[in-house]
Amino acid sequence: MTTLKDIAREANVSVATVSYALTDSNQVSEETRNRIQKISKDMNYKPNLFAKGLRTSKTMSIGVIAEDISVFNAPEIINGLGERAEESGYDIILHNLRLCKRIGNDFNLMDNHRAVISKIVEKTVRQEVDGIIYIGAHYRDVTEIIGNIDKPLVCAYCFADERLHYSVHYNDETAAYQATKYLIDSGHRDIALITGRMDSMPCQARLCGYKRAMRDSKLLMKEQFIKVGNWEYEAGYGLTKELLQIAKPPTAVFALNDLMACGAIDAAKEAGFKIPHDLSIMGFDNRDICSYSVPKITTMEIPLNQMGKEAANILIRRLAGDESEQKHARVDCHLIVRQSVMQRDAR
């Protein structure tokens, strides 16, 4: 059976370096990590989970608490963290709070379900898991829900007590800035915005990104071009109808999620506008619906799978004793160019 010492000898590095490389620690360079991982694969290395558990009193299990697995972000995050956990010899135990099924988007109703949610969280903590990954349905502070957890915790798509816990997210403001700049660089000057719920942190951050991009390009932000939505298809549909009734309507609409972008497209079509010739539409999230819409929607992709992998990486490194000072990892969103934005001459 191949051991860490065998791999270290073959790679001409220390056993500690091999351990870091196999858990994707940032203690080694990407070149070294890739080389060691290839050697371990070629040597058919399999971690001895039983022996490792005896030495460390670990169960080699990770508890995963998802606020709602039916929400668009959860499946890919779970898939990413599950893949990385499997590669590192960890099992996952999944609990679903069904939070959005209980309260929808109205978190003012949280108190009505706090007891059952706390019970599930406490049950996960009591189980024989080495650490916990908590997946939020919306980006916000979940400290009150989590309570006092005495096991290593990593939050994905949310955050908790920043003095104690680690988190993985992306930068909403930067992503919205890049999306707006793409519209500007495509020749658009009259760019409307359809927001989500204004009491959500992602909405506020994306609104800031839009405004910053407009300011940096010295473009006028017209009050009548900023419409407050609620993340739902109907908001995109209804608010786009309002935008198209303005005497000089926008040439582009940036909807802060893909559902509202779909509503915007349908409203524009009904009004006789051709997409993207008469009106360009930009979305945000890169949900599956973007590829089925006609035309297919240009959008900002949230790297959910990567977020899951990074959450697992951080937790596994913590369980190996690596307490990094960098507690809040951020992954980059990516622009996905499809057919809903037209390149036009700047006016």
N, C-alpha and C positions, 0 to 999 in steps of 0.2 A: 504494500500500500504506500502510495506517494505521500510524503509528509512535507510540512513547510520547510524543514531543513533541506530536504531534497531539492525543492524548488529554489531555495536560497543559494544552494551550492551550484546549481545549473546556471542561475542568473548572475552569480558572483555578487550577491548583495546579502544584507543581514536578514535574519528571520523577521525582525520587526518591519523592515521595508516590505517584505513579502506580505505580511499581515495587513499593512496599510494599503497596499496595492489591491488586495483581494476584497477590501471593504470600500474601495473607491475613496480613500481618505485624501484630503488635500495636502497631506504631508509628503507626497511624492509627486514628481512631475508626470504629466500625461504620457510622455514617451516611455518613462520607466513603468508606469502602471500598465500600459498596453503591452509592453514586452513581457512583463511578469504574468499578466493574465493569459497571454498566448502560451507561455511556457507551461503554466498550470494546466491549461486545456490539453496541450500536447502530451503532458505526462499523466493525463486522466486523474487529476487530483480531485478527491472527494473529501469534504470536511467530515471529521469524526464527531458527529453531533452529540453522541452519548458521552464520549470522553470529555468533550468540551463542556457539556452541562455539568458533569461531576466536578470538574476543576473550578468552574465559575459560579455554580449554583444557579445557572440560567436554564430557562425552559426552552430557549430558542423559539419563542413565540412572540408575536407582536399583536397587541389589541388595536383594532381599527374601529373607531366610532364615526360613522357617517351621519350627518344631520338628516340627509334624505338621499337615498341612492337613486331616486327617480329624477333628481335635479340634473341638468345637463352636464355639470362639471364633475360629478362624483364618479361615474363609471370609469372615465379615463384616468383619473387620479388613482383610483383603486387598482386599476390594471397596471399602472406604472409602478406603484409601490409594491404590488404583489410580485411583479417580475423581478424587481431588485431584491426583495426579501427571499424569493426562491433561489436566486443566484447565490445569495449569502447563507443559505441553509436555514432560513427562518420560515416558520409557518405564520399565517395570519388568522386571527379570530375576529370576524366582522359582526358589528352590531349596527342596526339601522334605527335611528331615532324617529324616522318618519315625520320630521318636524314640519316640512312644508305641507304634507297631507293634513297635519293637525291645525296649522295656523295660516297657511298660505304665505303671502308676503307681509302680513301684518304682525310684526314682532311685538306689538303692544299686547297681543294675546298670549304671550309666552307664559305669564303667571298662571294661566288656566291649566297648563300642562307641565309645570315645573317639577311636580312631584314624580311623575312617571319618567320624565327625562333624567332627573337626578338618580332615580333607581337604576336605570340602564347604565349610566356612567359609573355609579358605584359598583355595579355588578362586574363591569369590565375591569375595574381597578382590582377587585378582589380575586379575579381569575389569575391563574398562573401565567402571566405574561411578563416579559422583561421590560416592555415599554409600550407607549400608546401613541398612535397617530390620530388626531381629531380633524375631520374634514368638514369645513363649514359649507353651508348652503349659500351664504352671502358673506362678503368680506366685512368683518366687524370684530369687536372685542367679545370673546366668549368666556372670559374669566369667571363670570357669575355662574354660567352653566357648568363649567368644569369643576369649580370648587377647588379644594385642596387635594391635589393628586400627588402622591408621594413616590411616583415612578417617573422616569424620563418621559417627557411629552414633547411632541412636535405637532404644531398646528399647520394645516394646509388650507389655503383659501380663507384664512381667518387668523386671529392672533389672540393670545392670552397674556397674562401677567408677564411683561417684557423683562422683568428682572429674573424670572425663573425659567421661562419656557422659550423654545425655539419656534420659528415659523418659516413657511415658504409661501411666497406669493409672487406677483408680477407687478409692474409699475403701470397703473391705469393712466396716470397723467401722461407719461412718456408715450404710451401706445396711442392715446387719443391725439397727442401732438403729431405723431408720425402719420396717422390717418388723415388728419386735417391738412398737413403739409403735402401729402400725396395729392389731395384734391387741388390744392393751390398750385402745385407744380404741374398739374394736368391742365392748368389754364383757367380754373374756376376762381371767381372773385366774390360772387354772391352765394355764400354757403350757409344753408340753414342747418339747425341742429335740433334733433328731437331727443330729449333727455329721458332718463329713467326716473324712478322715484327720487325726489330731491332729498329725502331723509336717509339715503344710502351713501356710504363712503365712496363706492366706485363711481356713482353718478357725479358726485362733487369733484372727484379727481379728474374724471374724463372731461367735465365741463371746463376745468382749469386748463387742461391740455389743449382743448379747442381754442379757448380765448388766447392762450399764450402763442399758439401758432398764428392766429390772426394778427395779433399785435406785432409779432416778429416780422411778419410780411407786410406790415403797415396797411392792413385792410380794415375797413369799417365793419364793426359788429352791429348789425341792425337789430334792434329790439324785437321787431316783428318776425325776425327769422329764428328766434330761439323759442321753442315750444316745449312745455313740460309734459312728459309722458309718464308711463308707469311700467315699462318693460314689456307690455303686452302688444300683440298684433293689432288689436283694435285702436290702440293709441297711435301707432304708426300710420294706420289707415286714415283715421279721422283728422289727425293733425296735418298730414300731408295735403288733404283736401283743403284745409284752411290756408296752407302756404301757397297753394296754386291759385287761390282766389285773390292774392295780392296783386296790385296793378302791375308791378314788375316782379314776378316770382323769382325764386332762386334758380340757379342752374345746377345746383347740387344739394343733396340732403344727406347729412351725416346722422344716421340713427344709431344710438348708443348700444343697441343690441340687434341681433339678426332678426328676431321676431318682428320688431318694429320696422326694420328695413323691408321685410316681406310685405307688411301692411302698406308701407310707402309705395312700393312698386305697384301693388294692385290699385291703390287710389289713383296713382298717376296714369295708369293704363285706362282706367274708367273715365278719366278726364280727357282722354285723347292724346296724352303725352307718350312719345316713344322713348323707351329706356334703352340705351343711355343718350340717344341723339338729342332729345329735348330736355331730359333731366337725368343727372347722374345720381346714383344711390350708393352710399357706403354703409356697411354694417360693422358689427363688432362681436366677436366670440368665435366665429367659424364653426357654427353648428352644421349638422348634416344638411339641413334645409337649404343652405347656401348653394349646394351643388345641384339641387332639384328645382330651384327657382328659375323662372324664365324672364329676363336673362339670369345667368348664374351671378351670385353676389360677390363683389369685391369686399373684403372684410379684414379685420385684424384677428389673427389666430392667437388664442390663449394656449400656451403649451402645457396642457393639463397632464399629459402622460409624463412629461419631464418634471412637472411639479411633484407628482407622486414618487418618481424615482429619487428626486432630491430629498423629499421628506424621509424616505426610507434610508437614504445614505446618511443623513444627519443623525437619525436615531441609532442606526447600527454603529456609527462612529462613536456616538456618546456611550453606547453600551460597551464599546471597546476601551473606554476611558479617555476619549478625545473630547475635551470640553473647550471647543473653540470659542473665542471671544465674539466672533461674528454670529450673532443669534438670529439674524433675519435675512435669509437668502432671497434673492430676487432673480427670476428667470425672465428672459426677453420674449416679448410678443413678436409676431412676424406678420408682415403684410401679405395677404393672399390676393393676388390680382386675377380677377376673372373678367366678367363682361358688362358689369353694371356702371362702370365709370368711363366717360368719354374724354379723350384727349382733345382739348380745344384751344384755339388761339387765345392768349391772354388779352383781356380788354383793358 
